[in-house]
Amino acid sequence: MKEYTKSKLNRVKRGANRAVYDQEEINKIIDAGFLGYVSYTYDGVPISIPMAYGRIGNKIYLHGSNGNRMLKSLLSLETVSITITHLDALVLARSGFHHSVNYRSATIFGAPKKIEDDEQKEVALKCVLDYMIPNRWDSLREMSQKELDQTLVIEISIDTASAKIRNVGAIDEPEDEVLPIWAGIVPIVQKVEKPVSDEKLNADVEIPPHVIEYYENHK
Amino acid sequence: MKEYTKSKLNRVKRGANRAVYDQEEINKIIDAGFLGYVSYTYDGVPISIPMAYGRIGNKIYLHGSNGNRMLKSLLSLETVSITITHLDALVLARSGFHHSVNYRSATIFGAPKKIEDDEQKEVALKCVLDYMIPNRWDSLREMSQKELDQTLVIEISIDTASAKIRNVGAIDEPEDEVLPIWAGIVPIVQKVEKPVSDEKLNADVEIPPHVIEYYENHK
C-alpha cells in the first residue's frame, strides 16, 4: 500500500477519521469519474471550473482551446489542485446538526506542464476521451493537424493527494436515538438513459458496441 | 428579465454563445442542486471543496464547524466564488475534437459575511438542510445552543454571476457528417434509490412523507 506523504497541503483536518492517503484508493476515486473541479485565481478571486480529465499512472491530463484563459493561468501556477467528488447518499439524522452526505472525494495536487509534442498530445487526448466513455477514441476519424494545433494539453504530475470517504449511516447523539424521528440514508446514483442518435446520422450507422456497453453498465 | 452586469470577473469568454446572465435562469441552476464547489487559496494554491448550500433571495448560505480552516479563510476574501454544475449528457461527435457534454453550470461571486445572530443562523441552517431534502428541518428535534455555537454560518450576497448551458446535440464539421461514425448524446441523470432506515430506528417510526416524496420525485 503506497501512501501520499502527509503535508500541510494535503492533510485532512476536519473528519480526519475519514481521510484516505492510499494511492490506489485515490486512483479509484479518480477513475470513477471524468469531470473534476480545477481551481485557479482570477483578479485575486479563487474560482473553480469543471473540466474533463484522464489519468495515466500519476499524470492527470486536461485539455482545452489554446485561447483558454483559465488553462493558461494554470500553467503559471507552481501547484494545481483538482477535486473529484462522487455523491453516494444523503444521510438523514435525527438532528439537523448530524445530517451529512456519503461521498468519495479526492483532491490531487501537482505541477502543471504544457505538452508540446504532437504524439504525446494525442495520447493524452485519447486518455481524456476514453475516460468519458471507454473505447470511444478508436471509433473516430483521426485528428487533423489543425485541431491538434488548436488544442492546449496540460499534464499534471500528482505530487500529493488526499481523499475523504464517508460511507456509513446517520451518527446521532446517543440520547437522540430513541426519538420518534426517522433517520436513514437515501442512496444517490448517477445513471444513463438510452443513447439518442444524431439527426444527421446516416440511416445505416448503428449504435456501436462501446456505446451500448456504456449504457448497459450505467443504466 | 433581470441580468447580472457583465464585468471582467463574470464575463464568459469561451463559448460566449452559451453564456447566461439572467438572474432567474441562474437561480434555477442553483436551486436544482445543493452541493457547490467553493474555492479558496491555501499557501498560494487555489483549492475547491464541495459544500452544501442554500439560497434565500440573492444570499447563499454555507455552514460548517467553527474550526473549519477553509470557512475561516473564506471570510478573509473580499469575493468568494461558488460553482454549481449539473451534468446532463455526454455529447459524442464524429471527431474527438467536437466531443462535449451537455450541462448547466453557474458560478456566483459575492462578499462573505459571518452570521452572528442565533435566529438568523437557524434560518440559514434550515435553508441549507431543506435544499438537500425539502421539508426536512421541521421534522427534526430543535438545535441545541451548544450545536449552534459550534456552527459557523456564512452568508454570501451574490454580487454577480454567470452561467453556461449547453443542451444541443453533436456539432460536427459539415464534411464529417457523412462519415460512417455514430454520433449522438447519452443522457445522464442523478437518481435516488429506496431510502434505507437506520438500524437503531424504533420499529414504529415510518418513513415520513417528505422522504417518500423526495424518493418518488427522483427515483
Contacts between the chains, C-beta under 8 A, distances in Angstrom:
chain1	res1	chain2	res2	distance
A	8	B	43	6.6
A	9	B	42	6.8
A	9	B	43	6.3
A	9	B	45	6.6
A	13	B	67	7.9
A	13	B	69	5.9
A	14	B	64	7.5
A	14	B	65	6.1
A	14	B	67	7.4
A	14	B	68	5.9
A	14	B	69	7.8
A	35	B	85	7.8
A	35	B	87	6.5
A	35	B	101	7.6
A	37	B	37	4.6
A	37	B	48	4.7
A	37	B	50	7.9
A	37	B	83	6.9
A	39	B	39	5.2
A	39	B	45	8.0
A	39	B	46	3.7
A	39	B	47	5.6
A	39	B	48	4.6
A	40	B	46	5.5
A	41	B	41	6.6
A	41	B	46	5.1
A	42	B	9	6.8
A	43	B	8	6.6
A	43	B	9	6.3
A	44	B	78	7.3
A	44	B	79	7.5
A	45	B	9	6.5
A	45	B	39	8.0
A	45	B	77	7.4
A	45	B	79	4.7
A	45	B	80	7.8
A	45	B	81	5.7
A	45	B	109	6.7
A	46	B	39	3.7
A	46	B	40	5.6
A	46	B	41	5.1
A	46	B	46	4.4
A	46	B	47	7.6
A	46	B	48	7.5
A	46	B	77	7.5
A	46	B	81	6.5
A	47	B	39	5.6
A	47	B	46	7.6
A	47	B	81	4.7
A	47	B	83	7.2
A	47	B	107	6.5
A	48	B	37	4.7
A	48	B	39	4.6
A	48	B	46	7.5
A	48	B	48	3.5
A	48	B	81	7.4
A	48	B	83	5.2
A	49	B	83	6.6
A	49	B	107	7.7
A	50	B	37	7.9
A	50	B	83	7.1
A	50	B	85	4.8
A	50	B	103	7.5
A	50	B	105	6.4
A	52	B	101	7.4
A	64	B	14	7.5
A	65	B	14	6.1
A	67	B	13	8.0
A	67	B	14	7.3
A	68	B	14	5.9
A	69	B	13	5.9
A	69	B	14	7.8
A	77	B	45	7.4
A	77	B	46	7.5
A	78	B	44	7.4
A	79	B	44	7.5
A	79	B	45	4.7
A	80	B	45	7.8
A	81	B	45	5.7
A	81	B	46	6.6
A	81	B	47	4.7
A	81	B	48	7.4
A	83	B	37	6.9
A	83	B	47	7.2
A	83	B	48	5.2
A	83	B	49	6.6
A	83	B	50	7.1
A	85	B	35	7.7
A	85	B	50	4.8
A	87	B	35	6.5
A	87	B	190	7.8
A	90	B	132	6.0
A	90	B	133	6.0
A	92	B	133	6.8
A	92	B	136	6.7
A	92	B	211	7.0
A	94	B	140	6.6
A	94	B	141	6.3
A	95	B	140	5.8
A	95	B	141	5.5
A	95	B	143	7.1
A	95	B	147	7.3
A	96	B	125	6.0
A	96	B	126	7.6
A	96	B	129	5.3
A	96	B	136	7.9
A	96	B	137	6.2
A	96	B	140	5.3
A	96	B	143	5.8
A	96	B	147	7.9
A	97	B	143	6.3
A	97	B	144	7.9
A	97	B	147	4.4
A	97	B	150	8.0
A	97	B	151	7.4
A	99	B	129	6.0
A	99	B	132	6.9
A	99	B	136	7.6
A	101	B	35	7.6
A	101	B	52	7.4
A	101	B	132	7.7
A	103	B	50	7.5
A	105	B	50	6.4
A	107	B	47	6.5
A	107	B	49	7.7
A	109	B	45	6.7
A	125	B	96	6.0
A	126	B	96	7.6
A	129	B	96	5.4
A	129	B	99	6.0
A	132	B	90	6.0
A	132	B	99	6.9
A	132	B	101	7.7
A	133	B	90	5.9
A	133	B	92	6.8
A	133	B	186	7.2
A	136	B	92	6.7
A	136	B	96	7.9
A	136	B	99	7.6
A	137	B	96	6.2
A	139	B	181	6.4
A	139	B	182	7.3
A	140	B	94	6.6
A	140	B	95	5.9
A	140	B	96	5.3
A	140	B	181	6.2
A	141	B	94	6.4
A	141	B	95	5.6
A	141	B	176	6.5
A	141	B	179	6.0
A	141	B	181	6.6
A	143	B	95	7.1
A	143	B	96	5.8
A	143	B	97	6.3
A	144	B	97	7.9
A	147	B	95	7.3
A	147	B	96	7.9
A	147	B	97	4.4
A	150	B	97	8.0
A	151	B	97	7.3
A	169	B	196	7.7
A	169	B	198	5.4
A	169	B	199	7.0
A	170	B	198	5.3
A	172	B	200	8.0
A	176	B	141	6.5
A	177	B	200	5.0
A	178	B	202	6.9
A	179	B	141	6.0
A	180	B	202	6.4
A	180	B	204	7.5
A	180	B	205	5.5
A	181	B	139	6.3
A	181	B	140	6.2
A	181	B	141	6.5
A	181	B	205	7.0
A	182	B	139	7.4
A	182	B	197	7.0
A	182	B	201	6.8
A	182	B	205	5.3
A	182	B	206	7.1
A	182	B	207	5.8
A	182	B	208	5.1
A	182	B	211	6.5
A	183	B	197	7.5
A	183	B	198	4.2
A	183	B	200	7.9
A	183	B	201	6.1
A	184	B	195	5.4
A	184	B	196	5.2
A	184	B	197	4.4
A	184	B	198	4.7
A	184	B	201	7.0
A	184	B	207	7.6
A	184	B	211	7.9
A	185	B	195	7.1
A	185	B	196	5.1
A	185	B	198	8.0
A	186	B	133	7.2
A	186	B	192	5.6
A	186	B	193	7.5
A	186	B	195	4.9
A	186	B	196	7.8
A	186	B	211	6.9
A	186	B	214	6.8
A	186	B	215	6.7
A	187	B	192	6.9
A	187	B	193	4.0
A	187	B	194	7.5
A	187	B	196	7.0
A	188	B	190	6.3
A	188	B	191	7.4
A	188	B	192	5.8
A	188	B	193	7.6
A	189	B	190	7.5
A	189	B	191	5.5
A	189	B	192	7.7
A	189	B	193	6.2
A	190	B	87	7.8
A	190	B	188	6.3
A	190	B	189	7.5
A	190	B	190	5.5
A	190	B	191	7.7
A	191	B	188	7.3
A	191	B	189	5.5
A	191	B	190	7.7
A	191	B	191	5.2
A	192	B	186	5.6
A	192	B	187	6.9
A	192	B	188	5.8
A	192	B	189	7.7
A	193	B	186	7.5
A	193	B	187	4.0
A	193	B	188	7.6
A	193	B	189	6.2
A	194	B	187	7.5
A	195	B	184	5.5
A	195	B	185	7.1
A	195	B	186	4.9
A	196	B	169	7.7
A	196	B	184	5.2
A	196	B	185	5.1
A	196	B	186	7.8
A	196	B	187	7.0
A	197	B	182	7.0
A	197	B	183	7.5
A	197	B	184	4.3
A	198	B	169	5.4
A	198	B	170	5.3
A	198	B	183	4.1
A	198	B	184	4.7
A	198	B	185	8.0
A	199	B	169	7.0
A	200	B	172	7.9
A	200	B	177	5.0
A	200	B	183	7.8
A	201	B	182	6.8
A	201	B	183	6.1
A	201	B	184	7.0
A	202	B	178	6.9
A	202	B	180	6.4
A	204	B	180	7.5
A	205	B	180	5.5
A	205	B	181	7.0
A	205	B	182	5.3
A	206	B	182	7.0
A	207	B	182	5.8
A	207	B	184	7.6
A	208	B	182	5.1
A	211	B	92	7.0
A	211	B	182	6.5
A	211	B	184	7.9
A	211	B	186	6.9
A	214	B	186	6.8
A	215	B	186	6.7
